């Protein structure tokens, strides 16, 4: 952990200081929990009142933020600046340089690059290619002809099936499986017959995959996770699906097979997406949505079935009134029936009178 002045931090992130630039910063915290020596940030305006109650020594804010009771570091993107400061002061997790364990099982035909560190009970099968600077934690299985790029980190108990391709600087967290067979069966006379899965999984550069995810290989086409995309925990990507570049998928998302998701999409937790549809670029899908149709570029959708957010909010705001509306409709129906009976009775009376001799 490093100690920096607020002025030094502002220079590092390309911001400016409103207040004492000599304030000493030793760590970071939230607005509510910060104390002396901590720096915090304001990325959501609903917490703006805490600028006057926080015990932080400084707060990172945007250019349009009003004055506060503490020194401010003003930045174009407060949350990004906070990330830069966190990396500068705390750094990412350090990985021990263990070398290659004598308890690892590495096939003679496998190729291991320079400065790789491979833990106990790792299995690396024939023809695998692992490039320089990779760290593979204990208990991982890497199948035949798998390719892993430079500086990738594979945590404990990950399984990578044969033929899959992992890019550079990829992080795969514990208990995730890459390249298992897709959920693909032909049903005939009530029996489900397994279809061979001939595709592979391709994970491009700078992807991070969370804990206990399942990325299925394609039946005929490859399953692709695009460059820079980040997947949370407990996510399933179906066979032949394609996730674009720099997407964010929050925990427990399920994407069915052969669906294509564009670039820069954000998909909330527990979203379900059916197969064989296309999601455009820059799409946001709210948590627990059920997506059953194509979604065009730049749309925000929520709900199950998912519809455009503005329409959905109006629709969902009416739900609480539905019981009363139902009762009112029933009452109107009864009134209409009574009026109809009265009109029929009057008609019959008029008819009788008109037929009198």
C-alpha positions in Angstrom: 0.0 0.0 0.0 1.4 3.4 -1.0 0.9 6.8 0.5 0.2 9.7 -1.9 -0.8 13.3 -1.7 -4.1 14.3 -3.3 -2.2 16.5 -5.7 -0.1 13.6 -6.9 -3.2 11.5 -7.4 -4.9 14.3 -9.4 -1.9 14.5 -11.7 -1.8 10.7 -12.1 -5.5 10.6 -13.3 -5.4 13.8 -15.3 -7.8 15.6 -12.9 -7.6 18.7 -10.7 -8.0 19.5 -7.0 -10.5 21.7 -5.4 -9.2 22.1 -1.8 -6.0 21.1 -0.1 -3.6 19.3 -2.6 -1.4 18.2 0.3 -4.0 16.0 1.9 -2.5 12.6 2.4 -4.2 9.5 1.0 -3.4 6.0 2.2 -6.4 3.9 1.1 -9.8 4.0 -0.4 -13.3 3.4 0.9 -17.0 4.2 0.3 -18.4 7.6 1.3 -20.2 6.2 4.3 -17.3 4.2 5.6 -14.3 6.3 4.7 -12.2 7.9 7.4 -9.1 10.0 7.7 -6.5 9.1 5.0 -9.2 7.5 2.7 -10.3 8.7 -0.7 -13.8 7.9 -1.9 -15.8 8.7 -5.1 -19.2 9.9 -6.2 -20.5 8.2 -9.3 -24.2 8.2 -8.5 -25.9 11.5 -7.8 -28.3 10.0 -5.3 -25.4 9.9 -2.8 -24.5 13.5 -3.3 -25.7 14.5 0.3 -22.9 12.3 1.7 -20.3 14.8 0.4 -21.2 16.9 3.5 -21.1 14.0 6.0 -18.3 11.8 4.8 -15.2 11.5 7.0 -13.0 10.9 3.9 -9.9 13.0 3.4 -11.0 13.5 -0.3 -13.6 12.5 -2.8 -13.4 12.0 -6.5 -16.2 13.7 -8.3 -17.3 14.8 -11.8 -17.0 18.3 -13.2 -20.6 19.3 -12.4 -20.6 18.3 -8.8 -21.3 21.1 -6.2 -19.0 22.1 -3.4 -18.5 19.7 -0.4 -17.0 19.8 3.1 -13.9 17.8 2.0 -11.2 18.4 -0.7 -12.4 17.2 -4.2 -10.5 15.5 -7.0 -12.4 16.6 -10.1 -12.1 14.1 -13.0 -13.9 13.5 -16.3 -14.9 10.0 -15.3 -14.9 9.7 -11.4 -15.3 5.9 -11.3 -12.6 5.3 -13.9 -10.3 7.7 -11.9 -11.1 5.7 -8.8 -10.1 2.5 -10.5 -6.8 4.0 -11.6 -6.1 5.1 -8.0 -7.0 1.7 -6.6 -4.6 0.0 -9.0 -1.8 2.5 -8.2 -2.2 2.2 -4.4 -3.2 -1.4 -3.9 -2.4 -3.2 -7.2 -4.1 -6.4 -8.4 -3.7 -9.8 -6.8 -0.1 -11.0 -6.7 0.6 -14.5 -8.0 3.4 -16.6 -6.5 6.2 -17.5 -8.9 6.1 -21.2 -8.2 7.6 -22.5 -11.5 6.3 -25.9 -12.8 5.2 -28.3 -10.0 6.7 -31.7 -10.0 3.2 -33.0 -9.2 1.8 -31.6 -12.5 1.2 -34.0 -15.4 2.3 -32.5 -18.6 2.3 -34.5 -21.9 5.6 -34.7 -23.7 4.0 -33.1 -26.8 2.7 -30.1 -24.9 4.6 -26.8 -25.3 5.0 -24.5 -22.3 6.3 -21.0 -22.8 8.7 -19.0 -20.8 8.0 -17.8 -17.2 4.9 -20.0 -16.8 3.9 -21.2 -13.4 1.9 -24.4 -13.2 0.5 -25.7 -9.9 0.1 -29.1 -8.3 -2.0 -31.7 -10.0 -2.5 -29.7 -13.2 -3.0 -31.9 -16.2 -1.9 -30.7 -19.6 -2.8 -33.1 -22.5 -1.1 -33.8 -25.8 -0.6 -31.0 -28.2 -1.5 -28.2 -25.8 0.2 -24.9 -26.4 0.6 -22.5 -23.5 2.4 -19.2 -24.3 4.7 -17.1 -22.1 3.8 -15.7 -18.7 0.8 -17.9 -17.9 -0.3 -18.9 -14.4 -2.2 -22.1 -14.0 -3.5 -22.9 -10.5 -3.7 -26.4 -9.0 -6.2 -29.0 -10.1 -6.8 -27.6 -13.6 -7.3 -29.8 -16.7 -6.2 -28.5 -20.1 -7.3 -30.8 -22.9 -5.6 -31.9 -26.2 -4.6 -29.2 -28.6 -5.8 -26.4 -26.4 -4.1 -23.0 -27.1 -3.6 -20.4 -24.3 -2.2 -17.0 -25.1 0.4 -14.9 -23.2 -0.1 -13.8 -19.6 -3.4 -15.6 -19.0 -4.5 -16.7 -15.6 -6.4 -20.0 -15.1 -7.6 -20.5 -11.5 -8.0 -23.8 -9.7 -10.2 -26.6 -11.0 -10.9 -25.1 -14.4 -11.5 -27.6 -17.2 -10.7 -26.6 -20.8 -11.9 -29.3 -23.3 -9.9 -30.3 -26.4 -9.2 -27.8 -29.2 -10.4 -24.6 -27.5 -8.5 -21.4 -28.0 -7.9 -18.9 -25.2 -6.4 -15.5 -26.1 -3.9 -13.3 -24.3 -4.4 -11.9 -20.8 -7.5 -14.0 -20.3 -8.7 -14.7 -16.7 -10.8 -17.8 -16.0 -11.9 -18.2 -12.5 -12.3 -21.4 -10.5 -14.6 -24.3 -11.4 -15.5 -22.9 -14.8 -15.7 -25.3 -17.8 -14.8 -24.3 -21.3 -15.8 -26.3 -24.3 -18.2 -28.9 -22.9 -20.7 -30.4 -25.3 -23.6 -28.2 -26.2 -27.1 -29.1 -25.0 -28.1 -30.5 -28.4 -30.3 -33.5 -29.0 -32.5 -34.8 -31.7 -35.8 -36.1 -30.3 -37.3 -39.0 -32.2 -40.3 -41.0 -30.9 -39.8 -39.7 -27.4 -36.1 -40.5 -27.2 -33.4 -37.8 -27.1 -30.3 -38.6 -29.2 -27.1 -36.7 -28.6 -25.7 -34.7 -31.6 -21.9 -34.6 -31.9 -20.5 -31.1 -31.2 -17.8 -30.4 -33.8 -17.1 -26.7 -33.0 -14.8 -25.3 -30.4 -14.8 -22.3 -28.0 -12.8 -19.3 -28.9 -12.1 -16.8 -26.1 -10.5 -13.6 -27.4 -8.0 -11.3 -25.7 -8.6 -9.6 -22.3 -11.7 -11.6 -21.5 -12.5 -12.4 -17.8 -14.9 -15.3 -17.0 -16.3 -15.7 -13.5 -16.7 -18.7 -11.1 -18.6 -21.8 -12.1 -19.5 -20.8 -15.7 -20.2 -23.2 -18.5 -19.2 -22.2 -22.1 -20.4 -24.8 -24.5 -18.7 -25.7 -27.8 -20.7 -25.4 -31.0 -22.5 -28.1 -32.9 -21.1 -26.9 -36.2 -20.0 -23.3 -35.6 -17.6 -22.1 -32.9 -18.8 -20.4 -29.7 -17.0 -17.0 -29.4 -16.5 -14.7 -26.5 -15.4 -11.4 -27.9 -12.3 -9.3 -26.9 -12.6 -7.5 -23.6 -15.9 -9.0 -22.5 -16.4 -9.8 -18.9 -18.7 -12.6 -17.6 -19.8 -12.9 -14.0 -20.4 -16.0 -12.0 -22.7 -18.9 -12.8 -23.2 -18.0 -16.5 -24.1 -20.4 -19.3 -23.3 -19.7 -22.9 -25.0 -22.1 -25.3 -23.5 -23.9 -28.2 -22.6 -21.7 -31.2 -23.5 -18.4 -29.4 -21.4 -15.4 -30.2 -20.8 -12.6 -27.6 -19.4 -9.4 -29.0 -16.5 -7.2 -27.8 -16.5 -5.4 -24.5 -19.8 -6.8 -23.2 -20.7 -7.1 -19.5 -22.7 -10.1 -18.5 -23.7 -10.1 -14.8 -24.1 -13.3 -12.7 -26.5 -16.1 -13.6 -27.2 -15.1 -17.2 -28.2 -17.8 -19.6 -27.7 -17.4 -23.4 -29.1 -20.2 -25.5 -27.4 -21.7 -28.5 -26.8 -19.9 -31.9 -27.7 -16.4 -30.5 -25.5 -13.5 -31.5 -24.9 -10.6 -29.1 -23.3 -7.4 -30.5 -20.6 -5.2 -29.0 -20.7 -3.1 -25.9 -23.8 -4.7 -24.5 -24.7 -4.8 -20.8 -26.8 -7.8 -19.6 -28.2 -7.8 -16.1 -28.3 -10.6 -13.6 -30.5 -13.6 -14.2 -31.4 -12.6 -17.8 -32.5 -15.5 -20.0 -32.0 -15.2 -23.8 -33.5 -17.7 -26.2 -31.6 -19.2 -29.0 -31.3 -18.2 -32.7 -31.9 -14.4 -32.2 -29.7 -11.4 -32.7 -29.0 -8.7 -30.1 -27.6 -5.5 -31.5 -24.7 -3.3 -30.4 -24.9 -1.1 -27.3 -28.0 -2.9 -25.9 -28.8 -2.9 -22.2 -31.0 -5.7 -20.8 -32.4 -5.2 -17.3 -32.0 -7.9 -14.6 -34.3 -11.0 -14.8 -35.5 -10.1 -18.3 -36.6 -12.8 -20.7 -35.5 -12.0 -24.2 -37.4 -13.9 -26.9 -37.0 -11.7 -30.0 -34.3 -9.8 -31.8 -33.2 -6.5 -30.2 -32.1 -3.6 -32.3 -29.0 -1.5 -31.7 -29.0 1.0 -28.7 -32.1 -0.3 -27.1 -32.8 -0.7 -23.4 -35.2 -3.6 -22.7 -36.6 -5.0 -19.4 -39.2 -7.5 -18.3 -40.4 -11.0 -19.3 -41.0 -11.0 -22.2 -38.5 -8.2 -22.6 -39.8 -5.0 -24.2 -38.5 -1.5 -24.5 -37.9 0.0 -21.1 -40.1 3.1 -21.5 -43.0 1.0 -22.5 -42.4 -1.6 -19.8 -42.2 1.0 -17.1 -45.7 2.3 -18.0 -47.1 -1.2 -18.3 -45.6 -2.4 -15.0 -46.8 0.8 -13.2 -50.4 -0.4 -14.0 -50.0 -3.8 -12.4 -51.0 -2.6 -8.9 -54.3 -1.2 -10.3 -55.3 -4.3 -12.2 -57.5 -5.8 -9.4 -59.5 -2.6 -9.2 -59.7 -2.3 -13.0 -61.0 -5.9 -13.2 -63.7 -5.2 -10.7 -64.7 -2.0 -12.5 -64.9 -3.8 -15.8 -67.1 -6.5 -14.2 -69.4 -3.8 -12.8 -69.6 -2.1 -16.2 -70.4 -5.4 -17.8 -73.3 -5.9 -15.3 -74.6 -2.4 -16.0 -74.5 -3.0 -19.8 -76.4 -6.3 -19.3 -79.1 -4.5 -17.2 -79.4 -1.8 -19.8 -79.6 -4.3 -22.6 -82.4 -6.2 -20.7 -84.3 -2.9 -20.2 -84.0 -2.0 -23.9 -85.2 -5.5 -24.9 -88.2 -5.2 -22.6 -89.1 -1.8 -24.0 -88.7 -3.1 -27.5 -91.0 -6.0 -26.8 -93.6 -3.7 -25.2 -93.5 -1.4 -28.3 -93.9 -4.4 -30.6 -97.0 -5.6 -28.7 -98.6 -2.2 -28.8 -98.0 -1.8 -32.5 -99.6 -5.2 -33.2 -102.9 -4.3 -31.3 -106.1 -4.3 -33.5 
